[in-house]
Amino acid sequence: MIAMIKKAHFHWLKAEPTLIEEIAACGFFISVTPEVCYRQRDRKLLSHVPIGQLLLETDGPWPFAGPFADVSTTPLLLCHSLREVSLFYHQDMKTAANTIVANTKRLYG
């Protein structure tokens, strides 16, 4: 059945590394939220997802913790996630942003 699925977006995925790797091997997209800025679990997820399959989201409204405690969830938080992602993948923010925009267009048109 999974072979019949052409595109999928795993929204705010919290799964074991082996499952994340299986999802990535199928070419599906996985998104991270601003939690990637302060949660080790979310940073570890990046090590199993090629940047060519990564999306960013806010999942708002959501009461984030860490540096975003008591901050309203808006698309403005995406720049913080982008900074963390670009550092993780050793890319400048513009390159990482271009890749993620291209990923979003590939998935959603």
N, C-alpha and C positions, 0 to 999 in steps of 0.2 A: 504494500500500500504506500509506503513512504517514497518509493521510487516514482510514483505517479505525481507526487507533489513537486511542482517546479520552483515555487518561491514560498518562503515562510519567514516570519519575523518573530523571534523569541524575545518577547518584551520582558525586560527587567528579570532576566533569567537567574535563578538561584538553583544550581544543580552541581552534581559531582563532576570533577574534571573529565572523566571518561565519557559521560553523556554530552558535555559541552563539546568535546572533540568529535563525537559522532555527529552532532548537529552541524558543526563546522565542516566536517568531511562531506556532508550532503550539499554544501554550498549555501546553506541557509544563513540568514542574518540574525545577529544577536545585538541587543542594545544595552547600554549602561546609562544609569542616572547620575545625578550629582554625587551620589554616595561613592563613586569612584574616586572622589577627592579625599575621602577620609576613611573608607572601610577597606581593610586588607582583603577581605573576601572578593570585593569587586575589582580590586587591582589584580588579584590572582586570576580572575576570569579573563582579563585581557591577555594573559599568557597563553590562553587556549584558543583565542579568536584572531584570525588574520585581520589586519586593519581593513582589508578589502571586503570584509563581511560585517563590519562594525557600524552600528547606528548609535546616535545619542538621543536621549529623551529626558524630559523632566518628570513625567508621570504626575504632573500637578493636577489638582492641588495635593500636596503630600507634605507632612510635617517632617522635614529632614532634620538630622542632628548635626553634630560637629560644627563646622564653621557656618552652617546654614540654619542653625537652630533659631527659631523666631523670625526667619526670613520668609516672605511670601514666595511661593513657587511660581516662577515666571520663566519664559524662554531665555531671560537674561542669565539664568544659571548655566545654560549650555556653554557659555564661554569658559566657565570654570572647568567643566568636564572636558572641553576641548583642550585646555591647557594641560590637564593631567594625561590625557590620551596622547597628545603630541610628545610629551616628555617620555612616556612609556615606550612609544614606538620610535623614539629618537628622530622625530621629524619637527620641522618648524610648524607653527600653528596654521599657516596658510596652506601648506601641503596637506596636513592632516584634515583641515576643513574641506579642501577640494575633494579629497578621497571620500569623506563621509557624505558630502553632498552628492557625489556621483553614486555612492552606494544607495542613498535614499531614492534617487531618480531611477536607478536600475530596479529597485524593488517596487516603488509606488508609481513610477512613470512620471 
